[in-house]
Amino acid sequence: MAVDYVEADAKMIQQMVDKIFSFGELGFQEIETSRYLVDILKKNGFKVQEGISGMPTAWMAEWGSGKPVIALGSDIDGIPKASQKPGVGYHDPLIEGAPGHGEGHNSGQAVIVAAALAVKKIMKKEKMKGTIRVWPGVAEEQLGSKAYFVRDGFFKDVDICIFTHVSSNLSTSYGQGGGNGLVSVEYTFKGQTAHSAGSPWRGRSALDAVELMNIGWNFRREHLRPSYRVHYVITDGGDQPNVVPRNASVWYYLREIDYKHIMSLFDMSNNIAKGAALMSNTELISTRILGS
């Protein structure tokens, strides 16, 4: 029966996939995406709380009453510089340099909305009690929303949460799947500026500290568990070559399977940052956690 309902909505489902793909909005900027999804859910009888957890593009949609409470979630944000023409198997951006759905977040909401509408029809027909809750992973790429949804109690009465993310095959899992947890942290170093040609001996380069930290991590990789992932981008590397950078920053993602090992990576990373500051005679002035 559910399959029949989904098949009947096949055209709408494909339109959702394509429409969200066309928006391709970055995290916390999913304005058109959220407006579009909220409108569909409202038209189908869902009550929607908008702007939840202090995020303008976050929302929680609900239909039904009583137990069980089943939450259906999927991410909605795009990623930077991932604009792509649909149906093309090589890099061919719609707009060069624009964001896009390089991780397939345009497909997940279509899946859970289609599922929610099909289950709603069955529940009405069979006079079944229960609550369907639909929610978006806002700014997933920046770890921007899920922990705050939990903090604010949106899952406290949920009996089961089913989350959808596109992959290279059709599969389902429970418990620990292929995902992992992470710490998102930006390290900022402070040195002493000087003219790079006129008096470089007076300078202490914060960029040197960033590069030494990255080198330290790249040597450390050999001796870590297979499940770890560590990657970084330099967010501030100075202004121009003839000025020794007074400040520099690097943003790290430290990924592991469980909390214990994630925190072990975090401690290791902090020590590498301190070592880089010591070697470059600079100061580690900020260890800033980004996201949740």
C-alpha positions as CSV (number, residue, x, y, z in Angstrom):
1,M,0.0,0.0,0.0
2,A,2.8,2.4,1.0
3,V,4.6,1.7,-2.3
4,D,1.5,2.5,-4.3
5,Y,1.2,5.9,-2.6
6,V,4.8,6.6,-3.3
7,E,4.5,5.6,-6.9
8,A,1.5,7.8,-7.2
9,D,3.6,10.8,-6.1
10,A,6.6,9.9,-8.4
11,K,6.3,13.0,-10.4
12,M,6.2,15.3,-7.4
13,I,9.1,13.4,-5.8
14,Q,11.3,13.9,-8.8
15,Q,10.3,17.6,-8.9
16,M,11.4,17.9,-5.3
17,V,14.8,16.4,-6.1
18,D,15.3,18.7,-9.0
19,K,14.0,21.8,-7.3
20,I,16.2,21.4,-4.2
21,F,19.2,20.7,-6.5
22,S,18.5,24.0,-8.4
23,F,18.7,25.9,-5.1
24,G,22.0,24.5,-3.9
25,E,22.2,26.8,-0.9
26,L,25.0,26.9,1.7
27,G,24.5,26.1,5.4
28,F,22.4,28.6,7.3
29,Q,21.4,30.1,3.9
30,E,18.9,27.4,2.9
31,I,16.1,30.0,2.6
32,E,14.5,28.9,-0.7
33,T,14.9,25.2,0.1
34,S,13.2,25.5,3.5
35,R,10.5,27.8,2.1
36,Y,9.7,25.2,-0.6
37,L,9.7,22.2,1.8
38,V,7.7,23.9,4.5
39,D,5.1,24.9,1.9
40,I,4.7,21.3,0.7
41,L,4.3,20.0,4.2
42,K,1.8,22.7,5.2
43,K,-0.3,22.0,2.2
44,N,-0.4,18.4,3.3
45,G,-1.7,19.1,6.7
46,F,1.5,19.3,8.7
47,K,2.0,21.8,11.5
48,V,5.3,23.5,11.1
49,Q,7.4,25.4,13.6
50,E,9.8,27.7,11.8
51,G,13.0,29.4,12.9
52,I,13.6,26.8,15.7
53,S,16.8,26.8,17.8
54,G,17.6,30.3,16.8
55,M,18.1,29.4,13.1
56,P,16.0,31.2,10.5
57,T,16.2,28.2,8.0
58,A,15.5,25.5,10.6
59,W,12.0,24.0,11.1
60,M,10.1,21.0,12.6
61,A,7.0,19.7,10.9
62,E,4.5,17.4,12.6
63,W,1.3,15.5,11.9
64,G,-0.8,13.2,14.0
65,S,-0.9,12.7,17.8
66,G,0.2,10.2,20.4
67,K,2.7,7.4,20.3
68,P,4.8,6.2,18.6
69,V,6.6,9.4,17.5
70,I,8.6,8.7,14.4
71,A,11.1,11.4,13.3
72,L,12.3,11.5,9.7
73,G,15.4,13.6,8.9
74,S,17.7,14.5,6.1
75,D,20.2,17.3,5.4
76,I,19.4,20.2,3.1
77,D,22.6,22.3,2.7
78,G,24.9,22.4,-0.3
79,I,28.7,22.7,-0.3
80,P,31.0,25.5,-1.6
81,K,32.0,25.6,-5.3
82,A,30.0,22.4,-6.1
83,S,27.7,23.9,-8.8
84,Q,27.0,21.2,-11.3
85,K,24.7,20.5,-14.3
86,P,22.3,17.7,-13.5
87,G,22.9,14.3,-15.2
88,V,26.5,15.1,-16.2
89,G,29.2,12.6,-15.0
90,Y,32.1,15.1,-15.0
91,H,32.7,18.6,-13.6
92,D,30.5,21.0,-15.5
93,P,29.2,23.8,-13.3
94,L,26.0,25.7,-13.9
95,I,27.7,28.7,-12.4
96,E,31.5,28.5,-11.9
97,G,32.4,28.9,-8.3
98,A,28.8,28.8,-7.0
99,P,27.7,26.3,-4.3
100,G,25.8,23.2,-5.2
101,H,24.7,19.8,-4.0
102,G,28.0,17.9,-4.4
103,E,27.0,15.6,-1.5
104,G,23.5,14.8,-2.8
105,H,21.5,16.6,-0.1
106,N,18.9,17.4,-2.7
107,S,17.7,13.8,-2.7
108,G,17.1,13.1,1.0
109,Q,14.3,15.5,1.8
110,A,12.3,14.1,-1.2
111,V,12.7,10.6,0.3
112,I,11.5,11.5,3.8
113,V,8.7,13.8,2.6
114,A,7.4,11.1,0.3
115,A,7.6,8.6,3.1
116,A,5.8,10.9,5.5
117,L,3.0,11.6,3.1
118,A,2.6,7.9,2.3
119,V,2.5,6.9,6.0
120,K,0.1,9.7,6.8
121,K,-2.4,8.3,4.2
122,I,-2.1,4.8,5.7
123,M,-2.6,6.1,9.2
124,K,-5.7,8.1,8.2
125,K,-7.1,5.1,6.3
126,E,-6.5,2.7,9.1
127,K,-7.3,5.2,11.9
128,M,-3.9,4.6,13.5
129,K,-2.5,6.7,16.3
130,G,1.0,8.1,16.2
131,T,3.0,11.2,15.3
132,I,5.2,11.8,12.2
133,R,7.9,14.4,12.6
134,V,9.9,15.7,9.7
135,W,13.1,17.8,10.2
136,P,16.0,19.2,8.1
137,G,19.7,18.9,8.8
138,V,20.5,22.6,8.5
139,A,24.1,23.5,7.9
140,E,25.2,19.8,8.3
141,E,28.5,20.6,6.7
142,Q,29.3,22.9,9.5
143,L,27.7,20.7,12.2
144,G,25.3,23.5,12.6
145,S,21.9,22.2,13.8
146,K,21.4,18.7,15.1
147,A,23.0,19.0,18.5
148,Y,20.9,22.2,19.1
149,F,17.7,20.4,18.1
150,V,18.5,17.8,20.8
151,R,19.4,20.5,23.3
152,D,16.1,22.2,22.7
153,G,14.1,19.0,23.3
154,F,12.8,18.3,19.8
155,F,13.7,14.6,20.1
156,K,12.9,14.0,23.8
157,D,9.7,12.2,23.0
158,V,10.8,10.5,19.8
159,D,10.6,6.7,19.8
160,I,12.7,6.2,16.6
161,C,14.6,8.5,14.3
162,I,15.1,7.4,10.7
163,F,17.7,9.4,8.8
164,T,18.3,9.4,5.1
165,H,21.5,10.2,3.2
166,V,22.3,9.4,-0.4
167,S,25.1,6.8,-1.0
168,S,26.5,4.8,-3.8
169,N,24.1,1.9,-3.3
170,L,20.6,1.2,-1.8
171,S,21.0,0.1,1.8
172,T,19.7,0.6,5.3
173,S,21.4,0.3,8.7
174,Y,20.9,0.9,12.4
175,G,23.2,1.9,15.2
176,Q,26.7,2.8,14.0
177,G,26.6,2.9,10.3
178,G,29.2,4.4,8.0
179,G,29.2,7.7,9.7
180,N,31.3,9.1,12.4
181,G,31.5,12.0,14.9
182,L,33.9,14.9,14.8
183,V,35.3,18.0,16.4
184,S,35.4,21.1,14.2
185,V,38.0,23.5,15.6
186,E,39.9,26.5,14.3
187,Y,43.4,27.2,15.7
188,T,44.7,30.8,15.6
189,F,48.3,31.8,16.1
190,K,49.8,35.2,16.9
191,G,53.4,36.2,15.9
192,Q,55.2,39.5,15.1
193,T,54.8,41.3,11.8
194,A,57.8,42.6,9.9
195,H,58.8,43.5,6.3
196,S,59.7,40.2,4.6
197,A,62.6,41.7,2.6
198,G,63.7,44.7,4.7
199,S,63.8,43.2,8.2
200,P,62.6,39.6,8.2
201,W,64.6,38.8,11.4
202,R,62.2,41.0,13.4
203,G,59.3,38.8,12.4
204,R,57.7,35.7,13.9
205,S,55.4,34.2,11.3
206,A,52.0,33.0,12.5
207,L,51.8,31.3,9.1
208,D,54.9,29.2,10.0
209,A,53.0,28.0,13.0
210,V,50.1,26.9,10.9
211,E,52.3,25.1,8.4
212,L,54.3,23.4,11.1
213,M,51.0,22.2,12.7
214,N,49.9,20.8,9.4
215,I,53.2,19.1,8.9
216,G,53.0,17.6,12.4
217,W,49.6,16.2,11.6
218,N,50.7,14.8,8.3
219,F,53.5,12.9,10.0
220,R,51.2,11.7,12.8
221,R,48.8,10.1,10.3
222,E,50.9,6.9,10.0
223,H,50.3,6.0,13.7
224,L,46.5,6.4,14.0
225,R,43.6,4.0,13.9
226,P,42.1,3.1,10.5
227,S,38.8,4.8,11.4
228,Y,40.3,8.3,11.9
229,R,40.0,11.1,9.5
230,V,41.8,14.5,9.9
231,H,41.6,17.3,7.3
232,Y,42.1,21.0,7.3
233,V,42.0,24.3,5.4
234,I,44.0,27.5,6.1
235,T,41.4,30.2,6.8
236,D,43.9,33.0,7.3
237,G,47.4,32.8,5.9
238,G,48.3,36.5,5.9
239,D,47.7,39.3,3.5
240,Q,50.6,39.6,1.1
241,P,54.1,38.0,0.7
242,N,56.2,41.0,1.7
243,V,54.5,41.2,5.2
244,V,55.3,38.5,7.8
245,P,51.9,37.3,8.9
246,R,51.1,38.5,12.5
247,N,48.0,36.2,12.6
248,A,47.1,33.0,10.9
249,S,44.4,30.4,11.4
250,V,43.7,26.8,10.3
251,W,40.4,25.0,10.5
252,Y,40.5,21.3,11.3
253,Y,37.9,18.4,11.2
254,L,38.9,15.6,13.6
255,R,36.8,12.5,12.9
256,E,36.5,9.2,14.7
257,I,33.9,6.6,15.5
258,D,33.1,7.3,19.2
259,Y,33.4,10.0,21.7
260,K,36.5,8.6,23.5
261,H,38.5,8.4,20.3
262,I,37.3,11.8,19.0
263,M,38.5,13.4,22.2
264,S,41.8,11.6,22.0
265,L,42.3,13.1,18.5
266,F,41.3,16.5,19.9
267,D,43.9,16.3,22.7
268,M,46.5,15.2,20.2
269,S,45.6,18.1,17.9
270,N,45.9,20.6,20.8
271,N,49.4,19.3,21.6
272,I,50.5,19.5,18.0
273,A,49.2,23.1,17.9
274,K,51.2,24.0,21.1
275,G,54.3,22.4,19.6
276,A,53.9,24.4,16.4
277,A,53.7,27.6,18.5
278,L,56.8,26.6,20.4
279,M,58.8,25.8,17.3
280,S,57.9,29.1,15.6
281,N,58.2,31.3,18.7
282,T,54.5,32.3,18.3
283,E,51.5,32.2,20.5
284,L,48.5,29.9,20.2
285,I,45.8,32.5,21.0
286,S,42.6,30.7,20.2
287,T,41.2,27.2,20.0
288,R,37.7,27.9,18.8
289,I,35.1,25.1,18.4
290,L,33.0,25.7,15.3
291,G,29.5,24.2,15.0
292,S,28.0,21.9,17.6
